[in-house]
Amino acid sequence: MTTIQTFARSGRVKSVLLGLAAAGLGLGLSAAAPAPVASRTASQAEAKAAAIKVAALAAAQSRDGYNRRVRVHNQTGWTMLRFYASDSRTSDWEEDILGADTLAAGRSLSINIDDGSGACVYDFKAEFTNGQTLTRFNINVCQIADYYYTR
């Protein structure tokens, strides 16, 4: 199932698309068996809240037509604990895009790095279970579709 997470800082919004399976609208809602009537109201409220998030994300996207989605591949042999992508023009790493999640070795995730600023050049930082931190500078996310972390 596709999950949308948003991160707001300094008035900017980042969206992260984790996973690729298209289930319904992909708003992080379960497509399991129908819920009891009492919880349907909560599910409808969750769906409405998710729809509002999607609308907010659409408003925050850059309007220059560049695709800023990058599939990050973890081929290091260690689990990625944290991942940061920040506009190269700033000195702040901003939020950990993975949040409470991790990226296991051999897995990948698609990230929409568009924060609405129109920036294409970002710095990436990843932290792994072996204690290693890998930092890469000046990655043009408007020109790449995949980024690989390897040993």
ROKOL-551329 format. One record per residue: residue number from 0; residue in one letter; x, y, z of N, C-alpha, C, CB in turn. Coordinates in steps of 0.1 Angstrom, whole numbers, plus 2048, in hexadecimal, padded with zeros to 3 digits. Glycine has a CB too. Example, Ala and Ser with C-alpha at 12.3 -4.5 7.8 and 13.67 -1.06 7.14 Angstrom:
! residues 2
NODE    nr   rest   n_X   n_Y   n_Z   ca_X   ca_Y   ca_Z   c_X   c_Y   c_Z   cb_X   cb_Y   cb_Z
NODE     0      a   884   7C7   84E    87B    7D3    84E   884   7DF   84E    871    7D3    85A
NODE     1      s   880   7EA   847    889    7F5    847   881   800   84F    88D    7FA    839
END
This chain:
! residues 151
NODE    nr   rest   n_X   n_Y   n_Z   ca_X   ca_Y   ca_Z   c_X   c_Y   c_Z   cb_X   cb_Y   cb_Z
NODE     0      m   808   7F4   800    800    800    800   809   80C   800    7F6    800    80C
NODE     1      t   805   817   7F9    80C    823    7F9   808   82C   805    809    82B    7EC
NODE     2      t   812   831   80B    810    83A    817   815   848   814    816    834    824
NODE     3      i   80E   852   817    812    860    815   815   865   822    808    868    80D
NODE     4      q   821   86A   824    825    871    830   829   87F   82C    831    86A    838
NODE     5      t   825   889   835    829    897    832   831   89C   83D    81D    8A0    830
NODE     6      f   83B   8A5   83A    843    8AB    843   843   8BA   841    852    8A5    843
NODE     7      a   840   8C2   84B    83F    8D0    849   84A   8D6   851    831    8D6    84C
NODE     8      r   851   8E0   84C    85B    8E7    853   85D   8F4   84C    869    8DF    854
NODE     9      s   85D   8FF   853    85F    90C    84D   855   90F   842    86D    90E    848
NODE    10      g   849   90A   844    83E    90C    83A   83F   904   82D    83F    91B    836
NODE    11      r   849   8FB   82D    84A    8F2    821   845   8E4   824    859    8F2    81C
NODE    12      v   841   8DD   81A    83B    8D0    81C   843   8C6   813    82C    8CF    819
NODE    13      k   847   8BB   819    84E    8B0    811   844   8A4   811    85C    8AD    817
NODE    14      s   843   89E   806    83B    892    806   844   886   804    830    893    7FC
NODE    15      v   840   87B   809    848    86E    808   83E   864   804    84F    86A    815
NODE    16      l   841   85D   7F9    838    852    7F5   840   845   7F8    835    853    7E5
NODE    17      l   83B   83D   801    842    831    805   83A   826   7FF    843    830    815
NODE    18      g   841   81D   7F8    83B    812    7F1   836   815   7E4    830    80C    7FA
NODE    19      l   831   80B   7DC    82C    80E    7CF   81F   807   7CC    836    80A    7C5
NODE    20      a   81A   7FF   7D5    80E    7F8    7D2   802   801   7D2    80B    7EC    7DC
NODE    21      a   7FA   802   7C7    7EF    80B    7C7   7E3   804   7CC    7ED    810    7B8
NODE    22      a   7DF   808   7D8    7D3    803    7DE   7C9   80E   7E1    7D6    7FB    7EB
NODE    23      g   7BF   80F   7D9    7B5    81A    7DB   7BC   827   7D7    7AF    81A    7E9
NODE    24      l   7BA   831   7DF    7C1    83E    7DD   7CF   83E   7E3    7B8    849    7E3
NODE    25      g   7D3   833   7EA    7E0    833    7EF   7E2   83D   7FA    7EA    835    7E4
NODE    26      l   7D8   83F   802    7D9    849    80D   7DC   843   81A    7CC    851    80D
NODE    27      g   7E2   837   81A    7E6    831    827   7DA   82B   82E    7EC    83C    830
NODE    28      l   7CF   829   827    7C3    823    82D   7C3   814   82A    7B6    82A    829
NODE    29      s   7BF   80C   833    7BF    7FE    830   7B4   7FA   827    7BE    7F6    83D
NODE    30      a   7B6   7F0   81E    7AC    7EC    815   7A7   7DE   81A    7B1    7EB    806
NODE    31      a   7A7   7DC   827    7A3    7CF    82C   794   7CE   82C    7A8    7CE    83B
NODE    32      a   78F   7C4   833    780    7C2    834   779   7CE   839    77D    7B5    83D
NODE    33      p   76C   7CF   836    765    7DB    83A   765   7DC   84A    756    7DA    836
NODE    34      a   766   7E8   84E    767    7EB    85D   759   7EB   862    76F    7F8    85F
NODE    35      p   758   7E9   86F    74B    7EA    876   746   7F9   874    74C    7E6    885
NODE    36      v   739   7FB   876    733    808    873   73A   812   87C    724    807    876
NODE    37      a   73D   80F   889    742    819    892   74F   81E   88D    744    813    8A0
NODE    38      s   758   816   887    765    81B    883   765   820   875    76F    810    884
NODE    39      r   75A   81F   86D    759    824    860   75A   834   860    74C    820    859
NODE    40      t   753   839   86A    754    848    86C   762   84D   86D    74B    84D    877
NODE    41      a   76A   846   876    778    849    878   77F   847   86A    77E    840    883
NODE    42      s   77D   83C   863    784    83A    856   780   845   84C    780    82C    851
NODE    43      q   774   849   84C    770    854    843   777   861   847    760    856    843
NODE    44      a   778   864   854    77F    870    859   78E   86F   855    77E    871    868
NODE    45      e   794   863   856    7A2    861    852   7A3   863   843    7A7    853    856
NODE    46      a   79A   85E   83B    79A    860    82D   799   86F   829    78F    858    826
NODE    47      k   791   876   830    78F    885    82D   79C   88C   831    783    88A    835
NODE    48      a   7A2   888   83D    7AF    88F    841   7BA   88C   837    7B3    88A    84F
NODE    49      a   7BA   87F   832    7C4    87C    828   7C2   883   81B    7C4    86C    825
NODE    50      a   7B6   885   817    7B3    88D    80B   7B8   89C   80C    7A4    88D    807
NODE    51      i   7B6   8A1   818    7BB    8AF    81B   7CA   8AF   81A    7B6    8B3    829
NODE    52      k   7D1   8A5   81F    7DF    8A4    81E   7E4   8A4   80F    7E5    898    825
NODE    53      v   7DD   89C   807    7E0    89C    7F9   7DE   8A9   7F2    7D8    891    7F2
NODE    54      a   7D4   8B0   7F6    7D1    8BE    7F0   7DD   8C7   7F4    7C4    8C3    7F5
NODE    55      a   7E1   8C6   801    7EC    8CF    806   7F9   8CC   7FF    7EE    8CD    815
NODE    56      l   7FB   8BF   7FC    807    8BB    7F5   807   8C0   7E6    809    8AC    7F4
NODE    57      a   7FC   8C0   7E0    7FA    8C5    7D2   7FE   8D4   7D2    7EC    8C2    7CD
NODE    58      a   7F9   8DB   7DC    7FC    8E9    7DD   80B   8EC   7DF    7F4    8F0    7E8
NODE    59      a   812   8E3   7E6    820    8E6    7E9   82A   8E1   7DE    823    8DE    7F6
NODE    60      q   825   8DA   7D4    82E    8D5    7C9   833   8E1   7C1    827    8CB    7C1
NODE    61      s   83F   8E0   7BC    844    8EA    7B3   83C   8E9   7A6    854    8E8    7B0
NODE    62      r   83B   8F4   79F    833    8F5    793   83B   8F5   786    82A    901    794
NODE    63      d   848   8F1   787    850    8F2    77B   850   8E6   772    85E    8F5    780
NODE    64      g   849   8DB   776    847    8CF    76E   852   8C5   770    847    8D3    760
NODE    65      y   85C   8C8   779    867    8BE    77B   862   8B3   785    873    8C5    781
NODE    66      n   865   8A7   782    862    89C    78B   86D   89B   795    860    88E    783
NODE    67      r   86A   89C   7A2    874    89B    7AC   873   88E   7B4    872    8A7    7B6
NODE    68      r   86C   884   7AE    86B    877    7B5   878   86F   7B3    85F    86F    7B0
NODE    69      v   87D   86A   7BD    88A    862    7BD   888   855   7C4    896    86A    7C3
NODE    70      r   88B   84A   7BE    88B    83D    7C5   898   83B   7CC    887    831    7BB
NODE    71      v   898   83A   7D9    8A4    838    7E1   8A6   829   7E3    8A4    840    7EE
NODE    72      h   8B1   824   7DF    8B4    816    7E0   8BF   814   7EB    8B9    810    7D3
NODE    73      n   8BC   80A   7F4    8C5    807    7FF   8CC   7FA   7FC    8BE    807    80D
NODE    74      q   8D8   7FB   7F6    8DF    7EF    7F3   8EC   7EE   7FB    8E3    7EE    7E4
NODE    75      t   8EB   7F2   808    8F7    7F3    810   8F9   7E6   818    8F6    7FE    81A
NODE    76      g   8EF   7DE   81A    8F0    7D3    823   8EB   7D6   832    8FE    7CE    824
NODE    77      w   8E9   7E3   834    8E4    7E7    842   8D7   7EE   840    8EE    7F0    848
NODE    78      t   8CF   7EF   84B    8C2    7F6    84A   8C4   805   84B    8B9    7F1    856
NODE    79      m   8BD   80C   843    8BE    81B    844   8B4   81F   84F    8BB    822    836
NODE    80      l   8BA   826   859    8B1    82B    864   8AB   839   862    8BA    82C    871
NODE    81      r   8B3   842   85B    8AE    84F    858   8B2   853   84B    8B3    859    863
NODE    82      f   8AA   85C   844    8AD    861    837   8A9   870   837    8A7    859    82C
NODE    83      y   8B2   878   832    8AF    887    831   8B2   88B   823    8B8    88F    83B
NODE    84      a   8AA   894   81E    8AC    89B    811   8A9   8A9   813    8A3    894    805
NODE    85      s   8B3   8B2   812    8B1    8C0    815   8B6   8C8   809    8B8    8C4    822
NODE    86      d   8B0   8D3   806    8B4    8DC    7FC   8C2   8E0   7FE    8AB    8E9    7FC
NODE    87      s   8CB   8DF   7F4    8D9    8E1    7F6   8DC   8F0   7FA    8E0    8DE    7E9
NODE    88      r   8D3   8F9   7F8    8D5    907    7FC   8D3   909   80B    8CB    910    7F4
NODE    89      t   8CF   8FF   812    8CC    901    820   8D7   8F9   828    8BE    8FC    824
NODE    90      s   8D8   8FC   835    8E2    8F5    83E   8DA   8EC   847    8EA    8FF    846
NODE    91      d   8CD   8EB   846    8C5    8E3    84F   8C1   8D6   848    8B8    8EB    853
NODE    92      w   8C3   8CA   84F    8BF    8BE    849   8B0   8BB   84A    8C6    8B2    851
NODE    93      e   8A8   8C4   851    89A    8C2    851   896   8B5   857    894    8C4    843
NODE    94      e   88A   8B0   854    885    8A4    85B   88B   897   855    876    8A3    859
NODE    95      d   88B   88C   85D    88E    87F    859   882   87A   850    891    875    865
NODE    96      i   884   878   844    879    874    83B   874   866   83E    87E    874    82C
NODE    97      l   87C   85E   843    877    850    847   86E   851   854    882    847    849
NODE    98      g   870   85B   85C    868    85B    868   86B   84F   871    859    85C    865
NODE    99      a   860   848   875    861    83C    87D   865   830   875    854    83A    885
NODE   100      d   864   831   868    867    826    85F   876   824   85D    85F    827    852
NODE   101      t   87A   819   857    887    817    853   887   811   844    88F    80D    85C
NODE   102      l   893   811   83E    894    80B    831   89E   800   831    899    816    826
NODE   103      a   899   7F4   830    8A1    7E8    832   8AA   7E6   826    898    7DB    833
NODE   104      a   8B5   7DF   828    8BF    7DC    81E   8B8   7D5   813    8CB    7D4    823
NODE   105      g   8BB   7D9   806    8B5    7D2    7FB   8A8   7D8   7F7    8B3    7C4    7FD
NODE   106      r   8A3   7E2   7FE    896    7E8    7FB   898   7F6   7F6    88D    7E8    808
NODE   107      s   88D   7FC   7F1    88D    809    7EB   880   810   7EE    890    809    7DC
NODE   108      l   880   81D   7ED    873    825    7EF   874   831   7E6    871    829    7FE
NODE   109      s   868   835   7E1    866    840    7D9   863   84D   7E1    85B    83E    7CE
NODE   110      i   86B   857   7DF    869    863    7E7   867   86F   7DD    876    866    7F0
NODE   111      n   85C   876   7E0    85A    883    7D9   860   88E   7E1    84A    886    7D6
NODE   112      i   86C   892   7DC    874    89C    7E4   870   8AA   7E2    883    89A    7E0
NODE   113      d   866   8AC   7DA    861    8BA    7D7   85B   8C1   7E3    856    8B9    7CC
NODE   114      d   862   8CB   7E7    85D    8D3    7F3   856   8E0   7EF    869    8D6    7FC
NODE   115      g   853   8E2   7E2    84C    8ED    7DE   855   8F9   7DB    842    8F1    7E7
NODE   116      s   862   8F8   7DE    86B    904    7DC   870   905   7CE    877    902    7E6
NODE   117      g   86F   8FB   7C6    874    8FB    7B8   883   8F6   7B8    874    909    7B3
NODE   118      a   888   8F3   7C3    896    8EE    7C3   897   8E0   7BD    89B    8ED    7D2
NODE   119      c   8A2   8DE   7B6    8A5    8D1    7B0   8B1   8CA   7B6    8A8    8D3    7A1
NODE   120      v   8BA   8D2   7BC    8C6    8CD    7C2   8C5   8CB   7D1    8D2    8D6    7BF
NODE   121      y   8C7   8BF   7D6    8C5    8BB    7E4   8D1   8B4   7E9    8B8    8B3    7E5
NODE   122      d   8D3   8B4   7F6    8DD    8AC    7FD   8D6   8A1   803    8E5    8B5    807
NODE   123      f   8DC   895   803    8D6    889    809   8DF   884   815    8D4    87D    7FF
NODE   124      k   8D8   880   81F    8E0    87A    82A   8D8   86E   82F    8E2    884    836
NODE   125      a   8DF   862   830    8D9    856    835   8E1   850   841    8D8    84C    82A
NODE   126      e   8DA   84B   84B    8E0    845    857   8DC   837   857    8DD    84D    864
NODE   127      f   8E6   82E   85A    8E4    820    85A   8E6   819   867    8ED    819    84F
NODE   128      t   8E2   80C   868    8E3    805    875   8F1   802   879    8DB    7F8    874
NODE   129      n   8FA   802   870    908    800    873   90F   80C   878    910    7FA    867
NODE   130      g   908   817   87A    90D    824    87F   913   82D   875    918    820    889
NODE   131      q   913   829   868    918    831    85E   90E   83B   859    91D    828    852
NODE   132      t   913   847   856    90B    852    850   911   855   842    90A    85E    859
NODE   133      l   908   854   838    90D    858    82A   906   865   826    90A    84C    820
NODE   134      t   90E   86F   822    909    87C    81E   90E   87E   810    90E    887    828
NODE   135      r   904   882   807    907    885    7FA   902   893   7F7    901    87B    7F0
NODE   136      f   909   89C   7F0    906    8A9    7ED   902   8AC   7DF    911    8B3    7F2
NODE   137      n   8FA   8B6   7DC    8F7    8BB    7CF   8F1   8B0   7C6    903    8C1    7C9
NODE   138      i   8E7   8A9   7CA    8E0    89F    7C1   8D5   8A6   7BA    8DC    893    7CA
NODE   139      n   8D5   8A6   7AD    8CA    8AC    7A6   8BF   8A3   7A4    8CF    8B1    798
NODE   140      v   8B4   8A4   7AC    8A9    89B    7AC   8A0   89D   7A0    8A1    89D    7B9
NODE   141      c   8A2   8A8   799    89A    8AA    78D   8A0   8A2   781    89A    8B9    789
NODE   142      q   8AC   89D   783    8B2    895    778   8B4   887   77A    8C0    89B    775
NODE   143      i   8B1   882   787    8B3    874    78A   8A6   86E   78E    8BE    872    795
NODE   144      a   8A4   861   78C    899    85A    791   89C   850   79C    892    852    785
NODE   145      d   8A9   84C   79D    8AD    842    7A6   8BA   847   7AD    8AF    834    7A0
NODE   146      y   8BB   844   7BA    8C7    847    7C1   8CB   83A   7C9    8C6    853    7CA
NODE   147      y   8D7   835   7C8    8DB    829    7CF   8E5   82B   7DA    8E1    820    7C4
NODE   148      y   8E2   826   7E5    8EC    825    7F0   8F2   817   7F0    8E6    828    7FE
NODE   149      t   8FF   816   7EE    906    809    7ED   912   809   7F7    90B    807    7DF
NODE   150      r   918   7FE   7F8    924    7FD    801   930   804   7FB    928    7EE    804
END
